[in-house]
Amino acid sequence: MTNVSTFTYSSVYPCSARELYDYHARPGALERLLPPWERNTLIRRVGSIKPGGKVLLKIHIGPIPLLWEAHHIEDVPGVRFKDIQHRGPFSQFSHTHSFSNTEAGCKLDDHINFSLPGQALLPPIVATQIRKKLQRSFEYRQHVLYEDILLHQRYSQKPLSILISGASGTLGKTLVPMLTTGGHKVFTLVRRKPDTDKQEIYWQPAKGKIDTGNLPPVDAVIHLAGEYIGLTRWSEAKKRRVLESRVKGTQLLAETIAALPNPPQVFLSASAVGYYGDRADTLLTEEDPPGTGFISNVCARWEKAALPAQKSNIRTIFMRLGVGLTPQGGALNRLISTSPLAYIRYFGSGNQYISWMSIDDMAAAMLHCLATPTLSGAVNIAAPSPVTNKELIEILSRVTSRPRVHPLPATLLTTVFGQMASEIMLSSCRVSCGKLQDSGFRFRHENLESTLRRILGKKIPGSHGEERP
């Protein structure tokens, strides 16, 4: 009886073996392929997938965090590469990725050998459970790889040089790897001492400072930075920070790039669907006026602050972002992490609309905006099927197999959280994504239930993924 277990997974992609290898060889590939429900975090990378390259991850086995260090030991460009565990939970773990051209495209064969400490003494079900866990992960990887390849074939034939603010946020952590795996070069704005090896540029928006001396010519700028809104009662000081962080940072960046001798061709500036305010079940387009609340005022002034770029003939897009869904942060993460046993049935009436979007689609929409010269002005960045608060919780409950308990009345929420509850938790915003769709954008996630199942690692009804020996 051998003490080494095996897992294999084969998948086919609409590209050449070299294209798929190149995706894996670029910065960001590991981040793109880590299952979001696993809570794994890349801590450090040294080198590339060539021999001598190293990766240090923080992983979780249940609630227990562990360090995993992998070393790359073999690389044949366009054919295969191999990595092994240097330290981690296994006594042995090796992963060989093999690429081959077929009539259908590129076939990728993943072959893993693993053994656990004392595996000969463990019941066979332990190795079986590990295979099932790997199966879920590789089904997710296949979906991401397939969709990313199609995305880059459409939009990344001409690599761009892109400057990004807010790259360390939840959305930025998805956007940057998506861009770099397509061959784009990314520079990031940081408020600390920059690491020039990581293509970081210093800025301090509160003081009106940005280091243009170290900023190379860029094709595009994506501005995501801003004070976190938060889900607590808003103090006047908090509201001031939320407003000023958006207005000052946007104005500084817009004025700076407008004054460059070689300005970028396009400027994507974040805003939010909160621009429209509480509008019940009205289907809202980019032509609708702003609402009257605090968030609406913030969004309107946020967009106005980007006008210096637009007036300098830089193609400017005001990205009115919906609620980005990922278990790694934001609204979905808060719902799941604060409701380990059961969910609140609904908030207030439960009839308030939520304009959601998977975070992968949100990042892909930004690449689409960069590469689509006919797009400008306000663009709603949201999925085509908004849902009510009641529907969201019902679907999430079904996907995660957690029950729903009593609702929370609006009066209790506003008593505890004040204006924040009225404008965030109880506000209804149902936006149209017609402008985005009409410009040619293709969603990978349109249905909420299948989206949640995909990003939470749950089986999608009708799928036929089978465990491989």
Residue pairs with C-beta under 8 A, 6 or more apart in sequence:
1 120
3 115
3 119
3 120
4 92
4 113
4 114
4 115
5 113
5 114
5 115
5 119
5 127
5 130
5 131
6 111
6 112
6 113
6 114
6 469
7 110
7 111
7 112
7 114
7 130
7 131
7 134
7 135
7 468
8 109
8 110
8 111
8 112
8 468
8 469
9 109
9 110
9 134
9 135
9 138
9 142
9 468
10 107
10 108
10 109
10 110
10 468
11 107
11 108
11 110
11 138
11 142
11 145
11 146
12 102
12 104
12 105
12 106
12 107
12 108
13 20
13 105
13 106
13 108
13 145
13 146
13 149
14 105
14 146
14 149
14 150
14 153
15 105
15 106
15 149
15 153
16 101
16 105
16 106
17 78
17 79
17 99
17 100
17 101
17 106
17 107
18 77
18 78
18 99
19 106
19 149
20 99
20 106
20 108
20 145
20 149
21 77
21 78
21 79
21 81
21 99
22 183
23 29
23 145
23 148
23 149
23 152
23 181
24 49
24 81
24 97
25 48
25 49
25 77
25 81
26 180
26 181
26 182
26 183
27 45
27 177
27 180
27 181
28 176
28 177
28 178
28 179
28 180
28 181
29 177
29 181
30 42
30 45
30 55
31 42
31 173
31 177
32 144
32 148
32 177
32 178
32 181
33 141
33 144
33 145
34 40
34 42
35 136
35 137
35 140
35 141
35 457
36 326
36 327
36 328
36 455
36 456
37 327
37 455
37 456
37 457
38 59
38 60
38 137
38 457
39 60
39 327
39 328
40 57
40 58
40 59
40 60
41 57
41 58
42 55
42 56
42 57
43 56
43 57
43 58
43 67
44 54
44 55
44 56
45 53
45 54
45 55
45 56
46 53
46 54
46 55
47 53
47 54
47 72
48 72
49 72
49 75
49 81
49 83
50 72
50 75
50 81
51 72
51 73
51 74
51 75
52 71
52 72
53 71
53 72
54 69
54 70
54 71
54 72
54 86
55 69
55 70
55 72
55 83
56 67
56 68
56 69
57 67
57 68
57 69
57 70
58 65
58 66
58 67
58 68
59 65
59 66
59 67
59 68
59 88
59 89
60 66
61 89
66 88
66 89
67 87
67 88
68 85
68 87
68 88
68 89
69 85
69 86
69 87
69 88
70 83
70 84
70 85
70 86
70 88
71 83
71 84
71 86
72 81
72 82
72 83
73 82
73 83
73 84
74 80
74 81
74 82
74 96
75 81
75 82
78 99
79 98
79 99
79 100
80 96
80 97
80 98
80 99
81 96
81 97
82 94
82 95
82 96
82 97
83 94
83 95
84 93
84 94
84 95
85 92
85 93
85 94
89 116
90 114
90 115
90 116
90 117
91 115
91 116
91 117
91 119
92 113
92 114
92 115
93 112
93 113
93 114
93 115
94 112
94 113
94 114
95 110
95 111
95 112
96 110
96 111
96 112
97 108
97 109
97 110
98 108
98 109
98 110
98 111
99 106
99 107
99 108
100 106
100 107
100 109
101 107
108 145
110 138
112 134
114 127
114 130
116 122
116 126
116 127
116 130
119 126
119 127
131 467
131 468
132 467
135 465
135 467
135 468
136 457
137 457
139 463
139 465
140 454
140 457
143 454
144 360
147 360
147 364
147 444
148 178
148 181
148 182
151 178
151 182
151 364
151 367
152 181
152 182
152 183
154 371
155 182
155 367
155 368
155 370
155 371
156 182
156 183
156 184
156 367
156 371
159 182
159 183
159 184
159 185
160 184
160 185
160 219
160 220
160 370
161 184
161 185
161 187
161 216
161 217
161 218
161 219
161 220
162 179
162 184
162 185
162 186
162 187
162 218
162 219
162 220
162 221
162 222
162 370
163 186
163 187
163 188
163 189
163 201
163 215
163 218
163 220
163 221
163 222
163 264
164 172
164 175
164 176
164 186
164 187
164 188
164 189
164 221
164 222
164 223
164 224
165 188
165 189
165 203
165 221
165 222
165 223
165 224
165 225
165 249
165 253
166 172
166 189
166 223
166 224
166 225
166 226
166 270
167 173
167 175
167 176
167 186
167 188
167 189
167 224
168 188
168 190
169 224
169 225
169 329
170 324
170 326
170 328
170 329
170 330
170 359
171 224
171 321
171 324
171 359
171 362
171 363
172 188
172 224
173 328
174 326
174 359
174 360
174 362
174 363
175 222
175 224
175 363
175 366
176 186
176 188
178 360
178 363
178 364
178 367
179 186
179 367
180 186
182 367
185 199
186 199
187 199
187 200
187 201
187 215
187 216
187 218
188 198
188 199
188 200
188 201
189 200
189 201
189 202
189 203
189 210
189 225
190 200
190 201
190 202
190 203
191 202
191 203
191 204
192 202
193 202
194 200
194 201
194 202
194 211
194 214
196 214
201 210
201 211
201 214
201 215
202 209
202 210
202 211
202 214
203 209
203 210
203 211
203 252
203 253
204 210
205 225
205 245
205 248
205 249
205 252
205 253
206 244
206 245
206 248
208 248
208 252
210 252
210 253
210 256
212 256
212 260
215 260
217 260
217 262
218 264
219 264
219 265
219 266
220 264
220 265
220 266
220 267
220 268
220 370
221 253
221 257
221 264
221 266
221 267
221 268
222 268
222 366
222 370
223 249
223 250
223 253
223 267
223 268
223 269
223 270
223 306
224 270
225 245
225 249
226 242
226 245
226 246
226 249
226 270
226 302
227 241
227 242
227 244
227 245
227 246
229 242
229 295
229 420
229 424
230 238
230 420
231 334
231 417
231 420
231 424
231 425
232 417
232 420
233 416
233 417
233 418
233 419
233 420
234 242
234 294
234 418
234 419
234 420
239 294
242 298
243 297
243 298
243 301
246 298
246 301
246 302
246 305
247 301
247 302
247 305
248 305
250 269
250 302
250 305
250 306
251 305
251 306
251 308
253 267
253 269
253 309
254 267
254 269
254 305
254 306
254 307
254 308
254 309
254 310
254 316
255 308
257 263
257 264
257 267
257 309
257 314
258 308
258 309
258 311
258 312
258 314
263 312
263 314
264 314
265 314
265 315
266 314
266 315
266 316
266 317
266 369
266 370
267 306
267 309
267 310
267 314
267 315
267 316
267 317
268 316
268 317
268 319
268 366
268 369
268 370
269 302
269 303
269 306
269 309
269 316
269 317
269 318
269 319
270 302
270 319
270 321
271 299
271 302
271 303
271 318
271 319
271 320
271 321
271 378
272 295
272 299
272 320
272 321
272 322
273 284
273 320
273 321
273 322
273 355
273 380
273 382
273 429
273 431
274 291
274 295
274 296
274 298
274 299
274 423
274 427
274 429
275 290
275 291
275 295
275 296
275 299
275 300
275 303
275 320
275 378
276 284
276 288
276 290
276 291
276 296
276 429
276 431
277 290
277 291
277 292
277 293
277 295
277 296
277 423
277 427
277 429
278 291
278 293
278 352
278 422
278 423
278 426
278 427
278 428
278 429
279 288
279 291
279 428
279 429
279 430
280 353
280 428
281 351
281 353
281 428
281 430
282 288
282 430
283 430
283 431
283 432
284 380
284 429
284 430
284 431
284 432
285 380
285 431
285 432
285 434
285 435
286 320
286 377
286 378
286 379
286 380
286 435
290 296
290 297
290 299
290 300
293 419
293 422
293 423
293 427
294 419
294 423
295 423
295 424
295 427
299 320
303 318
303 378
306 316
306 318
307 316
309 316
310 316
315 373
315 375
315 376
316 376
316 377
317 369
317 375
317 376
317 377
317 378
317 379
318 377
318 378
318 379
319 365
319 366
319 369
319 379
319 381
320 378
320 379
320 380
320 381
320 382
320 431
321 357
321 362
321 381
321 382
322 354
322 355
322 356
322 357
322 362
322 380
322 381
322 382
322 383
322 386
322 431
323 330
323 331
323 354
323 355
323 356
323 357
324 330
324 331
324 356
324 357
324 358
324 359
324 362
325 331
325 332
325 356
325 357
325 358
325 359
325 451
325 452
325 455
326 332
326 333
326 358
326 359
326 455
327 333
327 336
327 455
327 456
328 359
330 359
332 452
332 455
335 343
335 393
335 396
336 396
336 400
336 456
339 402
341 402
341 403
342 402
342 403
342 404
342 405
343 393
343 396
343 397
343 402
343 403
343 404
343 405
344 393
344 404
344 405
344 406
344 407
344 408
345 390
345 393
345 404
345 405
345 406
345 407
346 389
346 390
346 393
346 407
346 408
347 389
347 407
347 408
347 410
347 413
347 425
347 426
348 389
348 407
348 408
348 409
348 410
348 413
348 425
348 426
349 410
350 388
350 389
350 390
350 393
350 407
351 388
351 389
351 390
351 428
352 388
352 389
352 426
352 427
352 428
352 429
353 386
353 387
353 388
353 389
353 428
353 429
353 430
354 386
354 387
354 388
354 389
354 392
354 429
355 380
355 382
355 383
355 386
355 429
355 430
355 431
356 382
356 383
356 386
356 387
356 392
356 448
357 365
357 381
357 382
357 383
357 445
358 383
358 444
358 445
358 451
358 454
358 455
360 444
360 445
361 383
361 443
361 444
361 445
362 381
364 441
364 444
365 381
365 436
365 441
366 381
368 375
368 436
368 439
368 440
368 441
369 375
369 379
372 439
372 440
374 439
375 435
375 439
379 435
379 436
380 431
380 432
380 433
380 435
380 436
381 433
381 436
382 431
382 433
383 433
383 443
383 445
383 446
383 448
383 451
384 433
384 437
384 443
384 446
385 446
385 447
385 448
386 429
386 430
386 431
387 395
387 448
391 448
392 448
393 404
394 404
395 448
395 449
395 452
396 402
396 452
397 403
397 404
398 449
399 449
399 452
399 453
399 456
399 458
400 456
400 458
410 421
410 426
413 421
413 425
413 426
414 421
414 422
414 426
417 425
445 451
445 454
450 460
452 458
453 459
453 460
454 460
459 465
